[in-house]
Amino acid sequence: RAFVKVQDGCDNHCTYCIVRLLRGPAHSRPVADVVAEVRAFVEAGCQEAVLTGVNLGSYGRDLGLANGLHALIVTLLAHTDLPRLRLSSLEPWDLDEAFFGLWENPRLCRQLHLPLQAGCDETLRRMGRRITTAEFARLVEVARAAIPDLAVTTDVIVGFPGETCAAFRASYDFVAGMEFARLHVFPYSPRPGTAAARLPDQVPRQVRRARACAMRELGAEQASRFRQRFVGREMAVLWEQRRHDGLWTGLTDNYLRVVTRAEGNLCNRLTATRLLTVQNGYLVGEVIG
């Protein structure tokens, strides 16, 4: 996989984040530059490119482009022969329902990483997040309806200043109802210079750690259920490398980690693979083509 950074900087004002202060305002690369880089990767044999950015969903606004990321994706799919295109993290408020129509093209990987950060509206407000839990849930509902077998992954911060036991329970219950494919959990850590570091009611470290442990256990259960849904299916896997135990490891387009045992060199090959079972948190596959 190749990672293609298409923008840097951020214009959001999340109270816990230092990135905006360090990177400055959002700024995007010209479309032609991105297309040229992806074409070069394809010529070198690349099977998948991942579009990245500090605030990827804002791509093109500083260039005066309407629906900039949408237009960039359409251009890349139309003007390159890249087999698979994946998107990195996207703020949910940067997306509209029309965006999900892009997945009519099967070369676009069926994974969306949509940072939630908290499942409690009051905590979201104090974080400076520009969305409510109801709006987030509705967006995910629309995305899943438009994109079969979509993997929705997310980030959650626990122990944010002012997060009471009731607020954590609300966040936990909301996440429990969302059934994410993967959940990245972070105990809140104050960053000097951010607004959140100056908020009252800082949560004790041991409480933050305990909440992170509980949320991670929930995430592991959800990830396990998501993997299990695909046992017995045939899916395309892009093989990345052979592990020290001799097993090859690769990814489906919807971000399922698959391992297999094979004699030949599978590196950078995209193969049809039958998913047989789940072992040690991985899907075990059999290459069939």
ABEGO torsion letter per residue (X at the ends): XBBBBABBEBABABAABAAAAAAEBBBBBBAAAAAAAAAAAAAAGBABBBBBEABAAABGAAAGBBGAAAAAAAAAAAABABABBBBBBBBAAABBAAAAAAAABAABBBBBBBBAGBABAAAAAAAGBABBAAAAAAAAAAAAAABBGBBBBBBBBBGBBGBBAAAAAAAAAAAAAAGBABBBBBBBBBBBGBAAAABBGBBBAAAAAAAAAAAAAAAAAAAAAAAAAABGBBBBBBBABBBAAGBBBBBBAAGBBBBBBBABBABGBBBBBBBABBBGGBBBBBBAX
